[in-house]
């Protein structure tokens, strides 16, 4: 079974558009991007296009590649203070000279639609999530769409980043899975991955997960977006070989990526609803 994130996201975008139209609200998302990295620029454009599609107004703030931490913070503070802005997204990664953690912590938690603020991560790990990082949340939505139950399953997450691996593990725990997190220091990685009922790879290495690393009948989620030696787009998983043993697998592209964007839209609408109801600090 192919876990079609593109199809699922299309359905959810249409539903979200209806919800926004019926709500009478006018959600607004602001993006902040530093520099002209092509991949980051592309991701931001995709987010703005999704906003336009569902009826979320969006503004984009572009800063030069040599921008300082103070310059980025100035924009974040201004957006925090703007009552017409419901969601703030600072496109990561930031250039090395910018203190990323300081910038993340500066975003008002009730406008942190990326879910990276320590307060929102704390709510997630306490089992009472508010805004959840978009990629892990999108993966949970995709699993739910295909009626893949997490409770009682052994889930293995390969990667421990704060934007995917760690919050992914927390969401799976909240869904009553037994969770193992693997990373670059994990010994005998395949001994862990071959025990997984649900295997999620977020390591950023082209075709890293091979057939021999996957248990027959497992559900495989590929978070990676990489280029192989020939310059072809591919995921962390060797799709052609792994699909022969997996019960379900997400493709690259068309799997997790679209789910990340629709989750951002949903988070922005939720921020607007919370603001309208006075549910902000």
ROKOL-52527 format. One line per 3 residues: for each residue x, y, z of N, C-alpha, C. Coordinates in steps of 0.02 Angstrom, whole numbers, padded with zeros to 5 digits. Layout:
X:Y:Z:X:Y:Z:X:Y:Z; ...;
REM end
This chain:
00042:-00060:00000:00000:00000:00000:00044:00062:00000; 00031:00107:-00047:00068:00169:-00050:00031:00222:-00009; 00066:00252:00038:00037:00304:00080:00043:00371:00043;
-00011:00389:00010:-00011:00445:-00036:-00023:00510:00001; 00032:00545:00019:00026:00608:00054:-00002:00663:00011; 00011:00660:-00054:-00016:00711:-00099:-00092:00707:-00100;
-00119:00648:-00109:-00192:00640:-00111:-00224:00659:-00045; -00193:00638:00010:-00220:00653:00076:-00218:00728:00090; -00164:00761:00071:-00158:00833:00083:-00209:00871:00041;
-00222:00849:-00020:-00271:00882:-00062:-00340:00880:-00029; -00357:00823:-00002:-00422:00816:00031:-00427:00861:00092; -00373:00864:00130:-00374:00904:00191:-00372:00979:00176;
-00338:00998:00123:-00338:01069:00103:-00408:01092:00083; -00443:01050:00047:-00512:01067:00027:-00556:01074:00089; -00549:01028:00135:-00588:01031:00197:-00571:01093:00237;
-00506:01109:00241:-00485:01168:00278:-00512:01232:00247; -00513:01235:00181:-00540:01294:00147:-00613:01304:00166; -00651:01250:00168:-00721:01254:00187:-00728:01279:00259;
-00685:01254:00303:-00688:01274:00374:-00672:01348:00382; -00622:01371:00345:-00603:01442:00350:-00659:01486:00322; -00687:01466:00265:-00742:01505:00236:-00801:01510:00284;
-00817:01455:00317:-00874:01454:00362:-00860:01491:00428; -00797:01497:00446:-00780:01526:00511:-00788:01602:00514; -00782:01634:00457:-00783:01707:00456:-00718:01739:00480;
-00667:01697:00490:-00602:01722:00512:-00557:01735:00452; -00507:01775:00464:-00458:01792:00411:-00387:01778:00437; -00368:01714:00439:-00302:01696:00465:-00246:01728:00424;
-00191:01744:00458:-00134:01773:00423:-00070:01739:00448; -00029:01719:00400:00035:01687:00414:00092:01731:00389; 00143:01740:00430:00202:01777:00409:00261:01729:00407;
00299:01732:00353:00360:01693:00347:00420:01739:00348; 00474:01715:00379:00537:01752:00382:00591:01707:00354; 00625:01730:00302:00678:01691:00271:00741:01734:00267;
00797:01703:00282:00862:01737:00281:00905:01707:00227; 00927:01749:00179:00969:01724:00125:00929:01699:00066; 00965:01672:00018:00934:01651:-00045:00946:01578:-00061;
00948:01536:-00010:00956:01464:-00021:00898:01439:-00065; 00913:01407:-00121:00859:01387:-00168:00807:01341:-00137; 00830:01293:-00096:00782:01247:-00066:00736:01283:-00018;
00764:01326:00024:00723:01364:00071:00674:01410:00035; 00699:01442:-00018:00655:01486:-00057:00597:01446:-00087; 00611:01386:-00112:00559:01345:-00141:00507:01325:-00089;
00530:01304:-00029:00484:01284:00023:00439:01341:00044; 00467:01401:00049:00426:01459:00068:00374:01474:00015; 00394:01470:-00048:00345:01482:-00102:00288:01431:-00099;
00304:01369:-00085:00252:01318:-00081:00204:01333:-00024; 00230:01358:00031:00187:01374:00088:00141:01433:00073; 00168:01482:00037:00126:01540:00019:00071:01519:-00032;
00088:01474:-00077:00038:01450:-00125:-00018:01412:-00088; 00001:01372:-00038:-00049:01336:00000:-00094:01384:00039; -00065:01437:00065:-00104:01489:00100:-00157:01518:00053;
-00136:01536:-00006:-00181:01566:-00055:-00239:01518:-00071; -00223:01455:-00075:-00273:01405:-00094:-00329:01398:-00042; -00310:01402:00023:-00360:01388:00075:-00390:01452:00104;
-00366:01510:00083:-00394:01572:00109:-00358:01601:00169; -00294:01585:00175:-00252:01615:00227:-00210:01669:00195; -00214:01729:00221:-00172:01783:00196:-00100:01771:00219;
-00052:01788:00178:00018:01777:00197:00061:01835:00176; 00111:01848:00217:00161:01898:00201:00230:01866:00208; 00275:01887:00167:00343:01859:00168:00394:01913:00183;
00437:01900:00231:00491:01946:00249:00556:01913:00230; 00594:01946:00187:00658:01919:00163:00714:01962:00189; 00763:01930:00220:00821:01965:00247:00883:01941:00210;
00935:01983:00206:00995:01964:00169:01032:01907:00203; 01075:01874:00165:01111:01816:00191:01158:01833:00248; 01179:01896:00252:01224:01917:00306:01187:01948:00365;
01122:01938:00369:01082:01966:00424:01107:01939:00491; 01104:01981:00541:01124:01962:00608:01066:01934:00648; 01082:01905:00705:01029:01881:00750:00982:01938:00769;
01011:01996:00782:00971:02054:00803:00922:02075:00748; 00944:02071:00685:00900:02090:00630:00841:02042:00625; 00854:01978:00634:00799:01929:00631:00752:01939:00690;
00781:01949:00749:00740:01959:00809:00695:02020:00803; 00721:02072:00772:00681:02133:00763:00617:02118:00724; 00623:02077:00672:00565:02060:00632:00517:02015:00671;
00544:01968:00708:00503:01922:00748:00463:01961:00800; 00496:02006:00835:00462:02046:00887:00407:02088:00856; 00420:02116:00798:00369:02157:00764:00308:02114:00747;
00320:02053:00723:00265:02009:00705:00228:01985:00768; 00264:01973:00821:00232:01955:00885:00182:02008:00906; 00201:02071:00896:00160:02127:00920:00104:02145:00872;
00103:02116:00813:00052:02132:00763:-00010:02089:00775; -00065:02119:00796:-00125:02079:00812:-00156:02046:00751; -00138:02069:00691:-00167:02040:00630:-00130:01978:00607;
-00072:01963:00637:-00033:01904:00619:-00049:01848:00668; -00072:01791:00642:-00089:01734:00685:-00032:01684:00691; 00006:01676:00637:00059:01626:00638:00124:01654:00611;
00179:01633:00641:00246:01654:00620:00287:01593:00605; 00318:01591:00547:00362:01537:00528:00429:01566:00507; 00481:01548:00544:00549:01566:00526:00579:01506:00489;
00594:01516:00426:00619:01461:00385:00688:01439:00408; 00693:01375:00423:00757:01345:00444:00785:01303:00388; 00851:01293:00385:00901:01319:00433:00918:01392:00421;
00938:01425:00474:00962:01494:00470:01038:01493:00458; 01066:01547:00430:01138:01550:00420:01175:01542:00487; 01237:01521:00483:01275:01505:00543:01283:01564:00591;
01285:01625:00564:01296:01682:00607:01234:01701:00648; 01177:01671:00632:01115:01685:00668:01104:01632:00721; 01090:01653:00782:01078:01607:00838:01007:01580:00830;
01002:01520:00802:00937:01492:00786:00894:01481:00848; 00923:01456:00901:00884:01442:00961:00855:01506:00991; 00895:01560:00991:00870:01623:01016:00811:01648:00975;
00815:01639:00909:00761:01660:00865:00699:01618:00878; 00707:01553:00883:00650:01508:00896:00615:01526:00961; 00654:01540:01012:00626:01557:01078:00593:01625:01078;
00610:01667:01030:00581:01735:01027:00511:01735:00997; 00493:01684:00959:00427:01681:00929:00375:01670:00985; 00323:01711:00985:00270:01703:01035:00240:01633:01030;
00236:01596:01086:00212:01526:01082:00144:01518:01049; 00099:01567:01057:00032:01561:01027:00032:01577:00953; 00090:01600:00926:00097:01610:00854:00147:01561:00823;
00172:01516:00864:00225:01469:00843:00194:01410:00806; 00172:01421:00745:00137:01369:00706:00185:01315:00681; 00250:01326:00688:00299:01274:00673:00308:01226:00731;
00287:01246:00791:00289:01202:00849:00358:01191:00879; 00405:01236:00867:00473:01226:00891:00490:01263:00956; 00446:01307:00978:00459:01343:01040:00464:01294:01098;
00511:01304:01145:00517:01256:01201:00453:01245:01240; 00411:01297:01245:00348:01289:01281:00302:01239:01244; 00298:01246:01178:00255:01200:01140:00284:01129:01139;
00350:01124:01136:00380:01057:01140:00368:01027:01209; 00369:01068:01260:00354:01044:01328:00283:01017:01334; 00235:01053:01304:00167:01029:01304:00162:00962:01268;
00198:00956:01213:00196:00893:01175:00223:00836:01217; 00280:00846:01249:00311:00792:01286:00275:00778:01352; 00233:00825:01374:00192:00812:01434:00129:00774:01417;
00117:00764:01352:00057:00729:01331:-00003:00773:01319; 00007:00839:01320:-00046:00887:01309:-00027:00935:01253; -00020:00910:01192:00007:00951:01138:-00037:01010:01119;
-00006:01065:01100:-00041:01123:01072:-00019:01129:00999; 00034:01167:00986:00061:01168:00918:00117:01117:00914; 00111:01071:00865:00158:01016:00857:00197:01027:00793;
00263:01013:00792:00302:01020:00730:00266:00986:00672; 00266:01020:00615:00220:01002:00560:00235:00935:00528; 00299:00916:00521:00314:00852:00488:00291:00793:00530;
00308:00789:00595:00284:00733:00635:00207:00731:00640; 00177:00790:00648:00104:00792:00652:00072:00768:00586; 00103:00788:00531:00078:00766:00465:00084:00691:00456;
00137:00662:00482:00145:00589:00478:00090:00554:00517; 00075:00579:00576:00021:00548:00615:-00046:00553:00579; -00058:00609:00546:-00119:00617:00506:-00121:00567:00449;
-00063:00557:00417:-00059:00510:00361:-00073:00439:00385; -00044:00420:00441:-00057:00353:00469:-00131:00345:00484; -00161:00396:00513:-00232:00392:00530:-00275:00387:00467;
-00256:00422:00414:-00294:00420:00352:-00299:00350:00324; -00245:00312:00334:-00244:00243:00308:-00259:00191:00361; -00290:00215:00416:-00312:00170:00470:-00256:00126:00497;
-00196:00155:00503:-00140:00119:00531:-00137:00135:00606; -00151:00085:00646:-00154:00092:00718:-00084:00092:00748; -00071:00139:00793:-00005:00142:00826:-00005:00108:00894;
-00062:00106:00927:-00065:00078:00994:-00041:00006:00996; 00005:-00006:01042:00032:-00074:01051:00085:-00094:01001; 00097:-00052:00950:00148:-00068:00899:00217:-00046:00923;
00268:-00077:00894:00337:-00057:00907:00358:-00010:00850; 00368:00053:00867:00389:00103:00818:00462:00119:00828; 00499:00120:00773:00570:00138:00774:00579:00202:00734;
00607:00253:00765:00621:00317:00733:00696:00323:00723; 00718:00330:00661:00789:00337:00647:00802:00411:00636; 00835:00443:00683:00847:00515:00682:00821:00546:00746;
00859:00591:00775:00840:00620:00840:00837:00697:00838; 00825:00725:00779:00822:00798:00774:00762:00825:00812; 00767:00888:00831:00713:00920:00869:00654:00937:00824;
00665:00939:00758:00609:00956:00713:00571:00895:00689; 00603:00835:00691:00567:00775:00669:00574:00719:00720; 00633:00694:00731:00643:00633:00769:00614:00633:00839;
00632:00683:00878:00609:00685:00948:00534:00697:00955; 00507:00748:00920:00434:00756:00925:00395:00697:00895; 00424:00664:00844:00392:00605:00815:00386:00551:00868;
00439:00540:00906:00438:00490:00959:00385:00507:01011; 00380:00572:01028:00331:00593:01078:00260:00580:01054; 00245:00596:00991:00178:00584:00964:00161:00510:00963;
00210:00469:00946:00199:00397:00945:00187:00370:01015; 00224:00396:01064:00212:00377:01134:00142:00398:01156; 00123:00459:01137:00056:00482:01154:00001:00439:01122;
00019:00406:01066:-00028:00362:01031:-00021:00289:01055; 00015:00280:01111:00021:00215:01144:00064:00164:01106; 00111:00189:01065:00160:00145:01035:00219:00136:01083;
00255:00081:01074:00319:00072:01108:00373:00098:01061; 00414:00145:01084:00456:00183:01038:00530:00172:01053; 00568:00161:00999:00641:00159:01001:00667:00215:00956;
00713:00256:00982:00745:00307:00942:00816:00286:00926; 00833:00285:00862:00901:00268:00840:00933:00330:00810; 00999:00330:00809:01036:00389:00785:01106:00368:00763;
01149:00416:00751:01214:00402:00722:01259:00361:00768; 01245:00361:00833:01286:00322:00880:01255:00254:00897; 01199:00239:00866:01166:00175:00880:01207:00118:00850;
01221:00067:00890:01257:00009:00865:01208:-00042:00835; 01232:-00076:00783:01192:-00128:00751:01122:-00103:00736; 01118:-00050:00696:01055:-00017:00681:01003:-00066:00655;
01022:-00111:00611:00975:-00157:00580:00941:-00202:00631; 00974:-00216:00687:00941:-00257:00738:00880:-00223:00767; 00881:-00156:00767:00824:-00118:00792:00771:-00109:00737;
00793:-00090:00677:00745:-00075:00624:00706:-00137:00603; 00737:-00195:00605:00703:-00256:00583:00651:-00280:00634; 00649:-00248:00692:00598:-00264:00742:00539:-00217:00739;
00542:-00168:00695:00491:-00115:00694:00427:-00137:00659; 00371:-00123:00691:00307:-00127:00656:00297:-00065:00614; 00320:-00009:00641:00318:00056:00606:00388:00084:00606;
00417:00095:00547:00485:00120:00541:00483:00189:00508; 00512:00238:00543:00513:00307:00517:00585:00329:00511; 00606:00347:00451:00675:00367:00439:00679:00441:00424;
00721:00476:00464:00732:00548:00455:00806:00563:00466; 00848:00533:00423:00920:00540:00432:00953:00583:00378; 00918:00593:00322:00946:00635:00269:01002:00602:00231;
00998:00536:00220:01048:00500:00181:01013:00460:00127; 01033:00471:00066:00999:00442:00009:00998:00365:00012; 00938:00337:00008:00926:00265:00005:00964:00228:00061;
00966:00257:00119:01002:00229:00176:00969:00165:00202; 00903:00165:00203:00866:00107:00229:00855:00058:00172; 00884:-00001:00179:00879:-00052:00127:00830:-00107:00147;
00816:-00151:00100:00768:-00205:00113:00788:-00247:00173; 00852:-00259:00181:00877:-00302:00236:00864:-00271:00304; 00849:-00206:00306:00839:-00171:00370:00765:-00167:00389;
00722:-00196:00349:00650:-00189:00359:00617:-00257:00370; 00576:-00261:00422:00540:-00323:00435:00482:-00330:00386; 00470:-00391:00364:00414:-00402:00318:00348:-00383:00351;
00309:-00344:00315:00244:-00321:00342:00247:-00256:00380; 00305:-00224:00382:00312:-00161:00420:00282:-00103:00381; 00264:-00050:00417:00244:00013:00387:00306:00058:00387;
00323:00085:00329:00385:00124:00322:00368:00195:00301; 00391:00243:00340:00380:00314:00326:00447:00346:00311; 00452:00376:00252:00516:00405:00229:00511:00482:00233;
00549:00511:00278:00549:00583:00288:00603:00618:00246; 00652:00580:00222:00709:00609:00189:00694:00640:00121; 00728:00694:00106:00727:00724:00039:00800:00734:00020;
00825:00691:-00024:00896:00690:-00041:00906:00688:-00116; 00968:00694:-00136:00987:00683:-00206:01038:00627:-00207; 01029:00581:-00255:01078:00527:-00261:01138:00552:-00302;
01184:00507:-00317:01245:00526:-00353:01231:00551:-00423; 01173:00533:-00451:01155:00556:-00518:01113:00620:-00516; 01102:00645:-00455:01063:00706:-00448:00988:00695:-00446;
00966:00632:-00440:00895:00617:-00438:00868:00626:-00367; 00807:00651:-00362:00775:00659:-00298:00755:00591:-00270; 00772:00580:-00207:00755:00516:-00175:00750:00526:-00100;
00724:00476:-00066:00717:00479:00006:00772:00443:00042; 00761:00432:00107:00807:00393:00147:00801:00319:00133; 00744:00299:00106:00728:00229:00096:00739:00208:00024;
00769:00151:00014:00776:00121:-00053:00707:00094:-00073; 00667:00138:-00102:00596:00125:-00113:00584:00060:-00152; 00620:00051:-00206:00607:-00006:-00251:00614:-00072:-00215;
00666:-00079:-00174:00676:-00143:-00140:00632:-00150:-00077; 00625:-00096:-00041:00588:-00099:00023:00513:-00111:00011; 00486:-00084:-00043:00414:-00093:-00055:00396:-00167:-00066;
00445:-00208:-00081:00432:-00279:-00091:00417:-00315:-00025; 00439:-00286:00031:00428:-00319:00095:00382:-00280:00141; 00377:-00215:00130:00336:-00173:00174:00262:-00183:00159;
00221:-00178:00212:00149:-00180:00203:00124:-00113:00177; 00158:-00059:00196:00139:00009:00174:00202:00051:00174; 00205:00098:00127:00266:00140:00122:00247:00208:00093;
00280:00260:00117:00268:00327:00089:00322:00341:00036; 00302:00370:-00020:00350:00385:-00073:00384:00452:-00063; 00438:00462:-00100:00471:00528:-00105:00483:00541:-00178;
00454:00595:-00206:00409:00643:-00172:00338:00617:-00168; 00294:00657:-00137:00223:00641:-00135:00201:00604:-00072; 00246:00600:-00023:00227:00566:00039:00221:00614:00097;
00274:00623:00134:00273:00664:00194:00272:00738:00179; 00306:00760:00125:00311:00831:00110:00245:00868:00107; 00197:00844:00067:00132:00879:00064:00096:00880:00131;
00107:00830:00173:00074:00828:00238:00103:00881:00284; 00167:00896:00276:00198:00949:00317:00165:01016:00302; 00153:01030:00239:00125:01094:00220:00052:01101:00242;
00012:01049:00233:-00058:01054:00254:-00063:01061:00330; -00018:01030:00367:-00018:01037:00440:-00002:01108:00460; 00044:01140:00425:00058:01211:00438:-00004:01253:00428;
-00042:01240:00375:-00104:01277:00363:-00154:01265:00420; -00160:01203:00441:-00206:01186:00495:-00185:01220:00560; -00121:01221:00574:-00096:01254:00635:-00111:01329:00633;
-00104:01359:00574:-00117:01431:00568:-00190:01446:00580; -00234:01405:00553:-00305:01415:00565:-00322:01406:00639; -00292:01356:00670:-00304:01345:00742:-00279:01405:00783;
-00223:01435:00762:-00198:01494:00797:-00247:01552:00790; -00277:01559:00731:-00326:01612:00720:-00389:01600:00763; -00410:01538:00767:-00469:01522:00808:-00455:01535:00882;
-00396:01516:00904:-00377:01527:00973:-00377:01601:00990; -00350:01641:00944:-00348:01713:00954:-00418:01743:00957; -00462:01720:00913:-00530:01746:00911:-00568:01729:00975;
-00549:01673:01006:-00583:01651:01067:-00548:01676:01130; -00494:01714:01120:-00457:01739:01177:-00413:01688:01212; -00399:01631:01177:-00359:01578:01208:-00285:01588:01193;
-00259:01646:01212:-00187:01660:01204:-00161:01687:01270; -00096:01678:01283:-00068:01703:01346:-00077:01778:01354;
REM end
